[in-house]
Amino acid sequence: MLTARPPPTNIQETPTSFSVEDFHPRVNIGSPESPTESRKRTRSGDAFALSENSGRVTTKEVWKLIGTLKDIIRHQTAVIESTQNELQEIKHNQHVLQEQNEKLHEDVKALRAQVESAPAVTATRTWAAVAATGDNATPSLSHQKPEKEQNCVRISTQRAFVDPRDNDNNDGNAFGRYLPTDTVNTHIRTALQSDAATQDGQVVGIGTTKTVYLIRFKNVESAQVARNNTEWLHKLGNNTRLVKPRFSIVMHRTPTNEFDLETGTAQAAEKTVQENDLAEHGFHIEELAWMKAKDKALGKFASLGMWFDSAEGAEHMLRSGFVVSQHYIPQVERCEIKKKRCFRCQRFGHLAWSCKETPRCGHCAGQHELQRCPPGIRARCLDCGGEHATGDRRCLTPATSHPNRG
């Protein structure tokens, strides 16, 4: 007995297959229609309106897939355009760097040509090499004065007026220190005009420092004539003289028993010149002094200050060191006292043993030396005005903050 086959279920149904022809619109031959109507039906999807239960891919899904692909294509196109723009920018930057490199190469070539065309510079030899070859020639040093220094002449005169307020009682006829600028100009210009050798000198201006008057000439020739002809200095009177630049060094750990600078400074300078072969180089020592306070006892060793009239002499000692009685002292350095404080006037730039300024008491700030300060007087600081001695650790504004006060 044959039984009827049960209808297929979703589980038993075989997978639906479709071909390309299934996506073509189906046109009923029996009911012809115009191409326009057919195109409208195709765009709206009516021609592909398949049953949902048929298992076929619908036109709606295909159009959705096409829209997604279009979005992906638009995104990729934007990425490609952005990448192209970045590549163009990179190429532009490479072009700019190439131009800069070419310019640098040209600058290097120009500098190389200048160096090659410049005259050869003799290398500076050490004094050991000079001594080994027996050459007595002095190596060239780069200590030429700047042009403004070559145009200037420094003069000093006696401290006729210790207190600047005494200038108010002066009639201006005497030349001295602490004079007003106009009065100084009149005195110096008149003195230069009074001498035939210096009357053609052209003075640009005159300035003052703590210890000297600085005369600026228009050119080097006028300044040199004023240095070589000193008759105009006698016209000024008051023991006015030229101030030559000096170059100082200091030798540390110098045996003090080798020199008696209190009574035999000239002998000490002569001994130094001989033992260090300074005479054969033409170097001259202007001054020797122990670098210590006046009230401090001289120990077995001390720092010896030495002043030359030329920079070459100081440089020679800095390079070769100091010899005294066959004892070699290599600790030689420049003497820089710009930051040192004078305990006589409380100013900066010099020490008490060479001070020529108005004394200022370090205890009460009065115009007298500390040793002459009356007993029991209240202390006052020159730096901050507080009730303590100048230089005290309690000072709110230490001396280094106000080096020109006082």
BAROPA-527174 format. One record per residue: x, y, z of N, C-alpha, C in turn. Coordinates in pm, whole numbers, padded with zeros to 5 digits, always signed. Example, Ala and Ser with C-alpha at 12.3 -4.5 7.8 and 13.67 -1.06 7.14 Angstrom:
// BAROPA-527174
+01319-00569+00780+01230-00450+00780+01320-00330+00780
+01285-00225+00708+01367-00106+00714+01290+00003+00787
// end
This chain:
// BAROPA-527174
+00086-00118+00000+00000+00000+00000+00088+00122+00000
+00062+00207-00090+00145+00328-00101+00088+00437-00014
+00181+00501+00058+00141+00613+00145+00182+00743+00079
+00108+00845+00110+00140+00979+00051+00264+01038+00117
+00349+01100+00035+00473+01164+00087+00437+01292+00161
+00488+01306+00280+00455+01429+00358+00513+01554+00290
+00446+01663+00306+00497+01788+00246+00634+01828+00307
+00717+01889+00227+00853+01925+00281+00845+02033+00389
+00929+02016+00487+00939+02117+00595+01063+02203+00572
+01077+02305+00660+01194+02394+00649+01323+02319+00674
+01313+02212+00763+01433+02137+00794+01470+02048+00679
+01370+01992+00614+01396+01899+00508+01419+01969+00375
+01387+02096+00367+01398+02168+00239+01544+02186+00202
+01571+02160+00080+01708+02174+00032+01741+02321+00015
+01870+02359+00023+01908+02501+00008+01866+02552-00128
+01815+02672-00123+01766+02733-00246+01883+02781-00326
+01884+02753-00454+01990+02799-00543+01932+02895-00642
+02014+02989-00688+01966+03085-00786+02080+03118-00878
+02043+03167-00992+02140+03200-01097+02127+03346-01133
+02208+03386-01231+02207+03526-01272+02075+03562-01337
+02015+03467-01404+01889+03496-01473+01778+03531-01376
+01791+03482-01251+01686+03510-01155+01678+03656-01119
+01784+03733-01142+01784+03875-01107+01733+03962-01220
+01712+03906-01336+01659+03984-01448+01510+04005-01429
+01457+04114-01464+01313+04140-01448+01232+04049-01540
+01127+04006-01485+01037+03919-01561+00923+04002-01619
+00911+03998-01750+00808+04077-01818+00701+03981-01875
+00581+04014-01842+00470+03932-01892+00449+03960-02040
+00468+03857-02120+00455+03874-02265+00312+03899-02306
+00225+03844-02226+00085+03858-02264+00032+03999-02243
+00094+04080-02158+00046+04217-02132+00159+04314-02158
+00181+04351-02281+00292+04444-02313+00272+04581-02250
+00386+04646-02215+00379+04781-02154+00490+04866-02212
+00477+04992-02194+00576+05085-02251+00708+05077-02178
+00816+05113-02244+00949+05110-02176+00955+05200-02056
+00882+05310-02060+00886+05402-01945+00827+05338-01823
+00714+05275-01836+00650+05210-01722+00737+05097-01670
+00799+05025-01765+00885+04916-01721+01004+04967-01640
+01063+05079-01685+01178+05137-01613+01137+05184-01475
+01017+05240-01462+00969+05285-01332+00952+05168-01237
+00894+05059-01291+00874+04943-01205+01007+04884-01161
+01106+04889-01253+01237+04833-01217+01305+04913-01109
+01298+05046-01119+01363+05131-01018+01296+05117-00883
+01166+05103-00882+01095+05093-00755+01105+04955-00693
+01156+04861-00772+01174+04727-00719+01052+04640-00732
+00945+04689-00801+00825+04608-00813+00848+04484-00898
+00937+04497-00995+00962+04383-01082+01035+04271-01010
+01099+04307-00897+01171+04206-00822+01101+04171-00691
+00985+04210-00675+00911+04185-00551+00882+04037-00538
+00972+03966-00480+00960+03822-00464+00899+03790-00330
+00853+03675-00316+00793+03633-00190+00901+03616-00084
+00866+03658+00035+00963+03648+00145+00994+03502+00180
+00899+03416+00150+00919+03276+00186+00980+03193+00073
+01022+03267-00037+01077+03192-00149+01222+03153-00128
+01294+03219-00032+01435+03187-00005+01530+03251-00101
+01490+03337-00187+01576+03405-00283+01624+03538-00226
+01738+03590-00281+01790+03722-00244+01701+03826-00310
+01655+03918-00229+01562+04018-00281+01638+04134-00342
+01567+04210-00426+01627+04329-00488+01660+04436-00383
+01581+04443-00282+01607+04541-00175+01742+04517-00108
+01771+04389-00086+01900+04356-00025+02015+04387-00120
+01991+04364-00248+02096+04393-00346+02125+04543-00351
+02019+04624-00352+02039+04770-00354+02107+04819-00224
+02072+04755-00115+02138+04790+00012+02286+04757+00006
+02320+04642-00050+02460+04602-00064+02534+04699-00156
+02466+04738-00264+02529+04833-00356+02553+04967-00287
+02458+05014-00207+02478+05140-00133+02595+05132-00036
+02606+05016+00032+02719+04998+00124+02851+05002+00050
+02854+04935-00067+02978+04936-00145+03012+05076-00194
+02908+05151-00230+02933+05290-00273+02994+05373-00158
+02942+05353-00037+02999+05425+00079+03145+05386+00101
+03172+05258+00087+03311+05213+00104+03399+05275-00003
+03348+05280-00127+03427+05339-00236+03452+05487-00211
+03350+05560-00164+03368+05701-00133+03471+05721-00022
+03468+05639+00082+03565+05648+00191+03706+05620+00141
+03720+05515+00060+03853+05483+00007+03904+05595-00084
+03811+05654-00161+03851+05766-00248+03902+05882-00165
+03831+05912-00055+03876+06022+00033+04013+05992+00094
+04033+05866+00135+04163+05828+00191+04273+05841+00087
+04244+05802-00034+04344+05812-00140+04379+05958-00168
+04277+06045-00172+04303+06187-00195+04386+06247-00081
+04352+06209+00043+04429+06260+00157+04574+06213+00151
+04592+06086+00113+04729+06034+00101+04806+06106-00008
+04739+06134-00118+04804+06207-00226+04846+06348-00182
+04759+06414-00105+04794+06547-00055+04915+06540+00038
+04918+06439+00125+05032+06424+00215+05160+06397+00138
+05150+06316+00032+05268+06290-00049+05319+06416-00118
+05226+06498-00165+05266+06624-00227+05334+06716-00126
+05280+06719-00003+05342+06802+00101+05481+06752+00136
+05497+06619+00142+05628+06562+00171+05727+06596+00060
+05682+06588-00064+05768+06623-00175+05808+06770-00170
+05713+06855-00130+05745+06998-00118+05850+07022-00010
+05831+06955+00105+05928+06971+00214+06066+06919+00173
+06069+06811+00100+06198+06760+00053+06264+06859-00042
+06182+06925-00122+06238+07024-00214+06296+07143-00136
+06224+07185-00031+06273+07296+00051+06404+07257+00121
+06409+07136+00178+06532+07090+00244+06648+07082+00146
+06619+07039+00026+06725+07031-00074+06780+07169-00107
+06691+07269-00117+06737+07405-00143+06821+07458-00026
+06778+07429+00098+06855+07473+00214+06992+07406+00219
+06997+07277+00186+07126+07208+00185+07219+07266+00079
+07163+07299-00036+07245+07359-00140+07300+07495-00096
+07215+07572-00026+07260+07702+00024+07371+07686+00128
+07354+07587+00218+07457+07563+00320+07588+07520+00254
+07580+07438+00152+07701+07397+00081+07771+07517+00019
+07692+07610-00036+07753+07730-00094+07819+07815+00013
+07753+07828+00133+07812+07906+00241+07942+07842+00290
+07942+07709+00300+08063+07640+00345+08176+07661+00245
+08144+07655+00117+08245+07679+00015+08301+07820+00024
+08211+07918+00047+08257+08056+00059+08347+08075+00180
+08309+08016+00295+08393+08025+00415+08528+07957+00394
+08525+07843+00327+08650+07772+00301+08742+07855+00212
+08681+07922+00114+08762+08007+00026+08822+08123+00103
+08745+08183+00197+08799+08292+00278+08912+08246+00367
+08895+08126+00426+09001+08075+00514+09127+08046+00434
+09111+07989+00317+09228+07957+00237+09298+08080+00184
+09221+08186+00158+09281+08310+00107+09340+08397+00217
+09302+08372+00345+09354+08452+00455+09502+08422+00476
+09578+08523+00525+09721+08499+00551+09740+08398+00662
+09844+08322+00650+09872+08218+00749+09906+08280+00883
+09851+08223+00991+09875+08270+01127+09976+08179+01194
+10079+08240+01248+10183+08163+01315+10130+08106+01445
+10141+07978+01463+10092+07913+01584+10175+07957+01704
+10106+07985+01814+10173+08026+01937+10242+07907+02001
+10371+07920+02025+10446+07813+02088+10456+07834+02237
+10468+07726+02308+10486+07735+02452+10628+07782+02482
+10648+07832+02604+10781+07878+02643+10878+07761+02654
+10826+07642+02682+10915+07525+02685+10970+07497+02545
+10884+07512+02443+10931+07490+02306+11030+07599+02265
+11004+07723+02308+11096+07833+02276+11233+07808+02339
+11231+07764+02466+11358+07739+02534+11434+07623+02471
+11358+07522+02422+11424+07406+02363+11492+07441+02231
+11433+07534+02154+11491+07572+02026+11589+07687+02037
+11597+07748+02155+11688+07861+02173+11643+07987+02105
+11514+07995+02073+11460+08113+02005+11417+08213+02109
+11466+08334+02098+11433+08439+02195+11319+08528+02148
+11259+08494+02037+11151+08578+01986+11030+08567+02078
+10970+08678+02105+10853+08681+02191+10730+08644+02111
+10652+08546+02151+10531+08508+02077+10430+08621+02078
+10358+08631+01966+10260+08738+01955+10142+08709+02045
+10091+08808+02114+09980+08796+02206+09864+08881+02157
+09747+08831+02178+09627+08903+02134+09575+08992+02245
+09655+09091+02283+09614+09183+02388+09618+09327+02339
+09588+09346+02214+09586+09481+02161+09467+09556+02219
+09487+09680+02254+09382+09759+02314+09272+09784+02213
+09147+09788+02255+09041+09825+02164+09057+09969+02120
+08990+10003+02010+09010+10135+01950+08972+10247+02046
+08864+10229+02122+08823+10337+02212+08926+10360+02323
+08999+10254+02365+09103+10271+02464+09224+10342+02404
+09253+10318+02277+09365+10386+02213+09337+10535+02195
+09212+10571+02189+09175+10712+02173+09167+10785+02306
+09185+10714+02418+09165+10773+02550+09298+10795+02622
+09300+10901+02703+09415+10932+02788+09362+10949+02930
+09425+10881+03024+09386+10889+03165+09485+10977+03241
+09432+11066+03322+09517+11150+03405+09463+11148+03548
+09553+11168+03643+09515+11176+03784+09578+11299+03845
+09517+11348+03950+09567+11466+04019+09555+11445+04168
+09611+11535+04244+09605+11522+04389+09461+11535+04437
+09431+11464+04545+09298+11470+04602+09285+11600+04683
+09259+11707+04607+09251+11838+04672+09130+11847+04763
+09024+11776+04725+08902+11783+04805+08862+11640+04845
+08884+11606+04972+08851+11474+05020+08700+11454+05021
+08628+11553+05065+08483+11547+05069+08428+11617+04946
+08346+11552+04863+08292+11618+04745+08212+11744+04777
+08159+11757+04898+08082+11878+04932+08171+12001+04941
+08301+11979+04951+08391+12095+04957+08399+12166+04824
+08350+12104+04718+08352+12171+04588+08264+12296+04587
+08166+12298+04676+08076+12414+04680+08150+12540+04724
+08257+12523+04800+08334+12638+04850+08450+12675+04760
+08462+12605+04646+08574+12631+04557+08530+12724+04445
+08617+12819+04408+08584+12913+04302+08610+12856+04163
+08663+12733+04153+08684+12670+04023+08815+12704+03957
+08901+12780+04023+09028+12819+03962+09136+12714+03979
+09122+12624+04077+09222+12521+04103+09174+12389+04046
+09266+12318+03984+09233+12188+03927+09255+12080+04031
+09158+11992+04047+09170+11886+04146+09066+11778+04121
+09055+11691+04216+08958+11581+04205+08818+11629+04239
+08720+11551+04198+08578+11573+04231+08523+11705+04178
+08580+11758+04071+08528+11881+04013+08409+11851+03924
+08319+11950+03906+08208+11930+03812+08260+11907+03671
+08181+11841+03591+08224+11802+03456+08254+11924+03371
+08172+12028+03379+08197+12148+03298+08328+12214+03337
+08357+12218+03467+08483+12279+03513+08603+12198+03466
+08592+12065+03472+08701+11980+03427+08725+11999+03277
+08620+12007+03198+08633+12030+03055+08707+12160+03026
+08671+12264+03099+08735+12395+03077+08884+12389+03108
+08919+12328+03222+09060+12319+03262+09141+12239+03160
+09093+12124+03122+09171+12037+03035+09183+12093+02894
+09074+12146+02840+09080+12203+02705+09170+12326+02700
+09166+12406+02805+09254+12523+02810+09400+12484+02816
+09431+12378+02898+09568+12331+02909+09619+12275+02776
+09535+12201+02705+09577+12146+02576+09599+12256+02472
+09518+12360+02474+09533+12469+02378+09654+12557+02409
+09699+12555+02534+09810+12641+02572+09945+12590+02523
+09954+12462+02487+10080+12405+02440+10074+12388+02289
+10183+12428+02220+10184+12423+02074+10174+12281+02021
+10229+12184+02092+10229+12047+02043+10091+11982+02050
+10009+12024+02144+09878+11960+02165+09761+12048+02130
+09784+12169+02079+09673+12260+02054+09582+12214+01939
+09633+12126+01854+09550+12075+01743+09474+11948+01780
+09494+11901+01901+09424+11779+01944+09274+11803+01958
+09195+11714+01905+09050+11727+01905+08991+11638+02015
+08939+11703+02118+08881+11633+02232+08732+11611+02206
+08688+11486+02218+08547+11454+02199+08469+11472+02327
+08525+11426+02437+08457+11436+02565+08549+11397+02678
+08507+11431+02799+08587+11403+02919+08495+11339+03022
+08539+11227+03076+08463+11157+03178+08543+11145+03307
+08476+11100+03411+08539+11087+03542+08515+10947+03596
+08611+10897+03670+08596+10774+03746+08625+10805+03892
+08639+10701+03973+08665+10724+04115+08802+10785+04139
+08897+10758+04051+09034+10801+04078+09097+10883+03966
+09042+10880+03844+09108+10948+03732+09006+11023+03649
+09060+11111+03562+08982+11173+03456+09016+11104+03325
+08914+11075+03246+08930+11003+03120+08900+11098+03005
+09002+11125+02922+08989+11218+02810+08979+11136+02682
+08870+11156+02611+08849+11085+02484+08879+11180+02368
+08980+11142+02286+09017+11220+02169+08945+11165+02045
+08943+11246+01940+08872+11207+01819+08943+11095+01746
+09075+11091+01753+09149+10987+01683+09270+10945+01766
+09334+10839+01720+09449+10784+01793+09567+10880+01788
+09583+10951+01678+09698+11042+01665+09694+11152+01770
+09578+11211+01792+09567+11317+01893+09597+11264+02032
+09549+11145+02061+09576+11086+02193+09725+11057+02210
+09789+11007+02105+09931+10977+02114+10014+11103+02134
+09977+11212+02066+10048+11339+02084+10034+11387+02228
+09916+11371+02287+09895+11415+02425+09977+11330+02522
+09997+11202+02491+10079+11116+02579+10228+11151+02568
+10272+11181+02447+10415+11206+02427+10458+11347+02470
+10367+11441+02473+10398+11580+02512+10318+11614+02637
+10387+11618+02749+10319+11631+02879+10326+11772+02936
+10361+11871+02854+10366+12008+02905+10228+12057+02948
+10125+12013+02881+09990+12057+02917+09948+12008+03055
+10009+11897+03100+09980+11849+03235+10035+11945+03340
+10152+12007+03310+10207+12105+03406+10118+12229+03413
+10051+12260+03304+09959+12374+03306+09842+12349+03401
+09803+12225+03414+09694+12194+03506+09737+12205+03651
+09865+12176+03678+09915+12187+03815+09864+12077+03905
+09880+12096+04034+09832+12004+04137+09886+11861+04116
+10012+11854+04066+10080+11727+04046+10000+11632+03955
+09941+11689+03851+09865+11608+03755+09962+11529+03667
+09930+11402+03645+10020+11316+03568+09937+11216+03488
+10004+11155+03390+09940+11050+03311+09928+10922+03393
+09822+10852+03370+09801+10723+03434+09814+10615+03327
+09917+10535+03338+09939+10428+03242+09865+10302+03287
+09812+10227+03195+09745+10102+03235+09844+10002+03292
+09802+09934+03396+09887+09834+03460+09815+09700+03459
+09897+09594+03458+09843+09459+03448+09898+09378+03564
+09808+09331+03646+09849+09270+03772+09825+09119+03772
+09913+09050+03844+09900+08908+03868+09929+08884+04016
+09898+08765+04064+09923+08731+04202+09982+08591+04208
+10086+08577+04288+10153+08448+04309+10120+08398+04450
+10050+08288+04458+10011+08232+04587+10124+08146+04645
+10121+08133+04777+10217+08050+04849+10361+08094+04821
+10385+08224+04824+10520+08278+04804+10591+08288+04939
+10713+08238+04950+10787+08249+05078+10812+08396+05112
+10767+08440+05227+10780+08581+05264+10922+08619+05306
+11006+08519+05341+11141+08553+05383+11232+08589+05265
+11183+08576+05142+11263+08607+05025+11260+08756+04989
+11159+08830+05038+11144+08970+05000+11118+09054+05124
+11178+09171+05124+11150+09272+05226+11088+09392+05155
+10956+09388+05143+10887+09490+05066+10867+09620+05143
+10895+09621+05271+10881+09744+05348+10995+09841+05322
+11116+09788+05307+11232+09876+05286+11308+09846+05157
+11281+09731+05096+11360+09693+04978+11273+09651+04861
+11176+09735+04824+11088+09701+04713+11165+09699+04581
+11254+09796+04562+11331+09803+04437+11421+09681+04422
+11485+09640+04532+11569+09521+04527+11488+09394+04498
+11368+09388+04553+11283+09271+04529+11240+09265+04382
+11209+09382+04324+11171+09384+04184+11289+09346+04094
+11408+09396+04128+11526+09363+04048+11558+09213+04057
+11545+09156+04176+11569+09013+04193+11470+08931+04111
+11344+08972+04110+11242+08901+04034+11270+08908+03884
+11313+09024+03837+11343+09040+03694+11458+08949+03653
+11560+08940+03735+11676+08858+03701+11645+08710+03704
+11577+08664+03808+11552+08521+03823+11449+08468+03725
+11364+08555+03671+11261+08510+03578+11288+08555+03435
+11411+08606+03409+11452+08645+03273+11354+08744+03210
+11311+08843+03287+11217+08940+03234+11286+09050+03155
+11411+09080+03189+11482+09191+03123+11506+09161+02975
+11540+09037+02943+11569+09004+02803+11445+09012+02715
+11326+09008+02776+11202+09025+02700+11152+09169+02705
+11218+09254+02781+11176+09393+02790+11059+09417+02883
+11037+09328+02980+10926+09344+03073+10972+09419+03198
+10887+09509+03245+10922+09593+03359+10816+09580+03467
+10862+09561+03591+10772+09550+03705+10748+09689+03764
+10621+09727+03772+10585+09857+03828+10579+09855+03980
+10525+09746+04036+10501+09745+04180+10493+09602+04231
+10533+09583+04357+10520+09457+04428+10455+09485+04563
+10368+09396+04606+10301+09416+04735+10244+09284+04783
+10245+09266+04916+10181+09149+04975+10030+09172+04978
+09954+09074+04932+09808+09086+04927+09750+09042+05061
+09749+09135+05156+09697+09106+05289+09645+09234+05350
+09566+09220+05452+09518+09337+05525+09631+09398+05608
+09621+09529+05630+09728+09597+05701+09741+09550+05845
+09630+09516+05906+09635+09475+06046+09662+09326+06063
+09690+09255+05954+09716+09112+05961+09865+09088+05951
+09915+09003+06040+10059+08974+06041+10098+08892+05919
+10220+08914+05874+10271+08842+05757+10321+08705+05801
+10266+08599+05742+10303+08464+05779+10423+08414+05702
+10445+08283+05709+10559+08223+05640+10539+08225+05489
+10414+08210+05446+10379+08216+05304+10265+08316+05288
+10264+08383+05175+10158+08481+05147+10143+08496+04997
+10038+08566+04956+10014+08593+04814+10084+08723+04776
+10166+08718+04673+10243+08832+04629+10179+08892+04504
+10143+09021+04513+10088+09091+04398+10199+09156+04316
+10188+09146+04183+10290+09200+04093+10221+09275+03980
+10266+09400+03955+10207+09484+03853+10308+09512+03743
+10268+09487+03617+10351+09514+03500+10295+09635+03425
+10382+09694+03343+10337+09806+03259+10290+09759+03123
+10286+09627+03100+10240+09574+02971+10168+09443+02996
+10074+09414+02907+10001+09288+02918+10090+09169+02887
+10191+09191+02803+10280+09082+02767+10359+09031+02888
+10401+09123+02976+10473+09081+03095+10388+08994+03186
+10262+09034+03205+10172+08954+03288+10146+08819+03225
+10127+08816+03093+10102+08690+03024+10222+08596+03034
+10340+08653+03028+10461+08571+03039+10466+08499+03174
+10434+08570+03280+10437+08508+03412+10324+08407+03428
+10210+08433+03369+10098+08339+03379+10131+08207+03311
+10205+08213+03202+10238+08092+03129+10356+08016+03192
+10457+08089+03229+10581+08023+03273+10589+08002+03423
+10508+08070+03501+10515+08057+03646+10618+08152+03706
+10634+08143+03838+10718+08236+03914+10831+08159+03981
+10952+08212+03968+11070+08151+04028+11133+08250+04125
+11161+08204+04247+11229+08286+04345+11327+08197+04420
+11455+08232+04411+11563+08156+04479+11554+08008+04445
+11537+07979+04314+11529+07843+04261+11407+07766+04312
+11313+07838+04368+11187+07776+04412+11079+07812+04311
+11023+07709+04244+10924+07731+04140+10784+07735+04200
+10709+07842+04166+10572+07861+04216+10478+07863+04095
+10407+07754+04069+10319+07751+03952+10185+07821+03974
+10148+07849+04100+10018+07909+04129+10020+08059+04099
+10010+08093+03971+10008+08232+03927+09875+08257+03856
+09805+08360+03892+09678+08391+03829+09658+08542+03822
+09559+08582+03747+09530+08725+03733+09476+08778+03864
+09511+08902+03891+09464+08965+04014+09335+09040+03983
+09223+08981+04020+09092+09040+03995+09028+09074+04129
+09020+09202+04157+08967+09246+04286+08841+09330+04267
+08776+09316+04151+08655+09395+04128+08544+09358+04226
+08543+09234+04274+08439+09191+04367+08483+09199+04512
+08609+09243+04534+08658+09258+04670+08609+09391+04728
+08592+09396+04860+08544+09517+04926+08656+09581+05005
+08667+09712+04988+08766+09788+05063+08712+09815+05203
+08787+09777+05304+08741+09797+05442+08768+09938+05492
+08826+10022+05407+08850+10162+05446+08736+10253+05400
+08692+10235+05274+08584+10320+05222+08456+10242+05196
+08459+10108+05213+08345+10020+05195+08298+10012+05050
+08381+10058+04956+08348+10046+04814+08411+09922+04755
+08387+09901+04625+08436+09783+04557+08534+09822+04447
+08619+09727+04410+08711+09749+04300+08855+09772+04343
+08881+09781+04471+09018+09798+04520+09022+09750+04665
+09143+09746+04721+09161+09702+04859+09204+09818+04947
+09199+09794+05077+09222+09903+05172+09365+09957+05164
+09462+09871+05134+09601+09917+05134+09630+10016+05021
+09543+10017+04916+09563+10111+04806+09449+10212+04795
+09368+10224+04898+09250+10310+04893+09290+10457+04904
+09230+10539+04817+09249+10683+04820+09115+10757+04828
+09011+10684+04864+08877+10742+04871+08848+10796+05010
+08734+10863+05022+08690+10912+05153+08659+10795+05244
+08717+10790+05364+08693+10675+05451+08548+10671+05498
+08494+10550+05511+08361+10527+05567+08372+10417+05671
+08319+10443+05787+08329+10349+05899+08241+10228+05873
+08298+10110+05891+08221+09988+05872+08127+09958+05986
+08136+10036+06098+08048+10014+06212+07929+10110+06213
+07958+10239+06202+07850+10338+06213+07821+10409+06081
+07896+10380+05974+07879+10442+05841+07921+10588+05840
+07994+10633+05942+08041+10771+05944+08161+10791+05853
+08196+10917+05828+08308+10948+05738+08438+10952+05818
+08476+10835+05866+08603+10817+05936+08637+10669+05930
+08763+10638+05960+08806+10499+05959+08751+10426+06082
+08746+10293+06070+08688+10214+06178+08764+10232+06309
+08896+10248+06300+08976+10263+06421+08944+10392+06496
+08886+10491+06428+08855+10619+06491+08708+10634+06526
+08635+10523+06522+08492+10529+06555+08474+10551+06705
+08396+10651+06746+08376+10677+06890+08313+10558+06960
+08352+10527+07082+08295+10412+07153+08149+10437+07191
+08071+10331+07188+07931+10338+07229+07835+10387+07123
+07883+10420+07003+07794+10470+06899+07715+10354+06837
+07593+10382+06797+07506+10278+06743+07552+10236+06603
+07542+10106+06574+07585+10054+06444+07481+10086+06337
+07530+10107+06215+07440+10129+06100+07507+10071+05975
+07432+09989+05903+07484+09921+05783+07474+10013+05662
+07582+10021+05585+07581+10101+05463+07499+10036+05351
+07474+09907+05361+07403+09837+05255+07252+09841+05270
+07203+09819+05390+07058+09815+05411+07008+09917+05511
+07097+09989+05581+07055+10086+05681+07013+10025+05812
+07031+09895+05830+06993+09830+05954+07088+09859+06068
+07047+09822+06187+07128+09848+06307+07227+09735+06328
+07317+09722+06236+07427+09626+06247+07542+09678+06160
+07660+09624+06182+07778+09670+06108+07767+09631+05961
+07835+09705+05877+07838+09673+05734+07906+09539+05710
+07843+09454+05632+07897+09321+05606+07851+09217+05705
+07765+09253+05799+07715+09157+05896+07626+09053+05828
+07626+08932+05880+07548+08824+05820+07398+08849+05831
+07356+08933+05923+07214+08962+05938+07162+09061+05835
+07249+09111+05749+07209+09211+05650+07108+09150+05552
+06998+09222+05531+06894+09174+05439+06934+09191+05294
+07015+09291+05265+07064+09313+05128+07216+09307+05132
+07274+09190+05110+07419+09175+05124+07495+09263+05026
+07622+09280+05054+07706+09373+04979+07713+09341+04831
+07705+09212+04796+07715+09176+04655+07595+09224+04575
+07484+09253+04642+07366+09301+04570+07373+09449+04541
+07454+09523+04617+07465+09668+04599+07612+09708+04603
+07691+09672+04500+07835+09698+04504+07870+09845+04495
+07779+09931+04450+07812+10073+04433+07751+10160+04541
+07691+10099+04641+07629+10179+04745+07734+10228+04842
+07706+10343+04904+07797+10395+05005+07835+10533+04975
// end
